[in-house]
């Protein structure tokens, strides 16, 4: 017989590391986009100064 507590524990054991990896990937992607946006803004400001 399968115990419900065991099933829940297995699901959490799988989902927590997966969620951690997904959060890291999302953080890195947003950081990269933010950096690209900042570079574009800096170029626009430099063009305005000329």
Backbone as JSON, one array per atom type, in Angstrom:
{
  "sequence": "XXXXXXXXXXXXXXXXXXXXXXXXXXXXXXXXXXXXXXXXXXXXXXXXXX",
  "N": [[0.84, -1.19, 0.0], [0.47, 2.22, -0.77], [1.65, 5.07, 0.85], [0.22, 8.21, 1.56], [1.65, 10.32, 2.69], [4.28, 9.66, 2.02], [4.19, 9.99, -0.75], [3.71, 12.76, -0.93], [6.05, 13.69, 0.29], [7.98, 12.79, -1.55], [7.26, 14.28, -3.83], [7.79, 16.92, -2.92], [10.52, 16.63, -2.49], [11.45, 16.43, -5.07], [10.47, 18.75, -6.33], [11.51, 21.0, -4.95], [14.42, 21.26, -5.49], [14.19, 21.61, -8.28], [12.65, 23.95, -8.48], [14.46, 25.71, -7.3], [16.56, 25.75, -9.18], [15.17, 26.81, -11.39], [14.54, 29.36, -10.4], [17.14, 30.47, -10.19], [17.88, 30.53, -12.9], [15.93, 32.3, -13.94], [16.61, 34.61, -12.52], [19.18, 35.14, -13.52], [18.58, 35.62, -16.22], [16.94, 37.92, -16.05], [18.74, 39.67, -14.95], [20.61, 39.89, -17.02], [19.02, 41.06, -19.04], [18.46, 43.5, -17.8], [21.0, 44.62, -17.73], [21.51, 44.92, -20.48], [19.51, 46.77, -21.13], [20.33, 48.96, -19.6], [22.73, 49.61, -20.91], [21.74, 50.47, -23.39], [20.31, 52.75, -22.59], [22.4, 54.3, -21.62], [23.79, 54.76, -24.03], [21.9, 56.34, -25.38], [21.85, 58.59, -23.72], [24.46, 59.47, -24.05], [24.34, 60.17, -26.75], [22.59, 62.32, -26.61], [24.12, 64.2, -25.29], [25.91, 65.04, -27.19]],
  "CA": [[0.0, 0.0, 0.0], [1.24, 3.46, -0.89], [1.3, 6.04, 1.87], [0.06, 9.56, 1.01], [2.76, 11.12, 3.22], [5.45, 9.33, 1.22], [4.01, 10.63, -2.06], [3.91, 14.2, -0.75], [7.47, 13.9, 0.55], [8.7, 12.6, -2.82], [6.98, 15.44, -4.67], [8.56, 18.05, -2.42], [11.95, 16.35, -2.7], [11.76, 16.69, -6.48], [10.1, 20.1, -6.72], [12.34, 22.04, -4.33], [15.61, 21.54, -6.3], [13.79, 22.12, -9.6], [12.26, 25.35, -8.28], [15.68, 26.46, -7.02], [17.26, 25.92, -10.47], [14.37, 27.72, -12.19], [14.73, 30.71, -9.86], [18.46, 30.94, -10.57], [17.85, 30.84, -14.34], [15.14, 33.52, -14.12], [17.38, 35.73, -11.99], [20.27, 35.44, -14.45], [17.99, 36.21, -17.43], [16.49, 39.28, -15.76], [19.95, 40.47, -14.75], [21.17, 40.14, -18.34], [18.15, 42.03, -19.71], [18.65, 44.78, -17.13], [22.29, 45.13, -18.18], [21.35, 45.38, -21.86], [18.68, 47.98, -21.09], [21.18, 50.04, -19.08], [23.66, 50.0, -21.97], [20.98, 51.25, -24.39], [20.02, 54.06, -22.0], [23.66, 55.05, -21.6], [24.06, 55.21, -25.4], [20.98, 57.44, -25.68], [22.3, 59.76, -22.96], [25.67, 59.95, -24.72], [23.93, 60.83, -27.99], [21.97, 63.6, -26.25], [25.17, 65.13, -24.87], [26.65, 65.51, -28.35]],
  "C": [[0.88, 1.25, 0.0], [0.72, 4.46, 0.14], [1.26, 7.44, 1.25], [1.22, 10.46, 1.48], [4.03, 10.89, 2.42], [5.38, 10.0, -0.15], [4.27, 12.13, -1.96], [5.39, 14.5, -0.52], [8.29, 13.78, -0.74], [8.49, 13.8, -3.74], [7.77, 16.66, -4.22], [10.06, 17.86, -2.64], [12.37, 16.62, -4.14], [11.55, 18.16, -6.82], [11.0, 21.18, -6.14], [13.63, 22.27, -5.12], [15.27, 22.1, -7.68], [13.42, 23.59, -9.49], [13.48, 26.22, -8.04], [16.43, 26.75, -8.31], [16.5, 26.91, -11.35], [14.54, 29.16, -11.7], [16.09, 31.28, -10.23], [18.48, 31.35, -12.04], [17.07, 32.14, -14.58], [15.9, 34.75, -13.62], [18.49, 36.13, -12.96], [19.73, 36.09, -15.73], [17.57, 37.65, -17.19], [17.69, 40.2, -15.56], [20.58, 40.83, -16.1], [20.34, 41.18, -19.09], [18.33, 43.41, -19.11], [19.96, 45.42, -17.59], [22.2, 45.66, -19.6], [20.54, 46.67, -21.92], [19.51, 49.17, -20.61], [22.16, 50.52, -20.14], [22.95, 50.84, -23.02], [20.69, 52.65, -23.86], [21.28, 54.91, -21.97], [24.01, 55.57, -22.99], [23.16, 56.39, -25.76], [21.42, 58.71, -24.97], [23.56, 60.34, -23.62], [25.34, 60.67, -26.01], [23.29, 62.19, -27.71], [23.02, 64.64, -25.88], [25.9, 65.74, -26.06], [25.98, 66.69, -29.02]]
}
